[in-house]
Amino acid sequence: MRSNSEEAEFLYEPSILKKLDFGKARTKFEPKISAAQPGAGLLVRPLSSDDYDKGFIQLLSQLTKGGDVSRQDFLDRFASMKRCANTYYVTVIEDTHLGRVIGSATLVVEQKFIRNCALRGKLEDVVVNDSYRGKQLGKLIISTISLLAEELGCYKISLDCKDQLVPFYTSLGYLREEGNANSMTIRF
Amino acid sequence: MRSNSEEAEFLYEPSILKKLDFGKARTKFEPKISAAQPGAGLLVRPLSSDDYDKGFIQLLSQLTKGGDVSRQDFLDRFASMKRCANTYYVTVIEDTHLGRVIGSATLVVEQKFIRNCALRGKLEDVVVNDSYRGKQLGKLIISTISLLAEELGCYKISLDCKDQLVPFYTSLGYLREEGNANSMTIRF
């Protein structure tokens, strides 16, 4: 257990989320919501070091094998991501009434030498709690990540997905570029 | 310009390349070569801080827009990657007779919370100088990166590529997984 003297901290500076211009989002929201105004009782913010107790790992287990992650495992990974400056932007939606994390997506910013030492974004590990359907929260968290990548100076953002999700991501502005849309994998 | 008092350093610990077991490579080499024994006059090693003067940026310009990268830009990016511990594994092939970098590929190791705080590898920015064809060097650098990802504990390694490269990567063990092989992109 953490002692009360330790204060929760954010994985990245939260103020950047307020800057995002949802007028530039590549989809329409009806009703209009944004990272700054996600709807009553909801908050879009960076992952916090106290999100272990707000159900973050249980939420991820809806996505894939969450595994048996202890509080210390979570805090160690959080600290390791934070040490890797300007790289990990795990972004969550909290139901502030319940104090529970109900959505999450991650922007990973990769540093390159090509393209004049460019930055390139990757969208990873998108999940919204099933019981919050119909609130545009999938669109909201993905658009937040996309706008964040642009705000941070990435020249592109990309993702890998299953066939069944292609229409959804297309509706959010992602393209399977002709002749250049193959994701290939070796599993160990 | 760097002063003579500054010594060149590697982006990551070179000894890990000697550990890689090319018996586990998912392709055959004829004649047999490996990261430890790449052939006469060739050396496989981590990117070094003096590779700007060995033509590293010019090599990348064969791949895409290299941009106008100064020595200081290169050194800044090198230092920034190195600060991001256990993440960037830019790996090069040097022609030791000429003192030139003639091949490069990058492993980016991404930290996750899913799958019990797993690591996942990405293969990026593969290039071999055109005039070194027929020496299996593309196979060599990609197999090096793949084995390195496994050695570092990644649960998978993936890449995005153009249609025309699918057969090549298939021959090296990469799969377009059925129903799960879409790379989608927004460019800014």
Interface residues (C-beta under 8 A of the other chain):
Chain A: R26 F56 I57 L60 L63 T64 K65 G66 G67 D68 V69 D73 F74 D76 R77 S80 M81 R83 C84 A85 T87 Y88 V90 V108 E110 Q111 K112 F113 I114 R115 N116 C117 A118 K122 E124 D125 S146 A149 E150 C154 Y155 K156 I157 S158 L159 D160 C161 K162 D163 Q164 L165 V166 Y169 T170 G173 Y174 L175 R176 E177 G179 N180 A181 N182 S183 M184 T185 I186 R187 F188
Chain B: R26 F56 I57 L60 L63 T64 K65 G66 G67 D68 V69 D73 F74 D76 R77 S80 M81 R83 C84 A85 T87 Y88 V90 V108 E110 Q111 K112 F113 I114 R115 N116 C117 A118 K122 E124 D125 S146 A149 E150 C154 Y155 K156 I157 S158 L159 D160 C161 K162 D163 Q164 L165 V166 Y169 T170 G173 Y174 L175 R176 E177 G179 N180 A181 N182 S183 M184 T185 I186 R187 F188
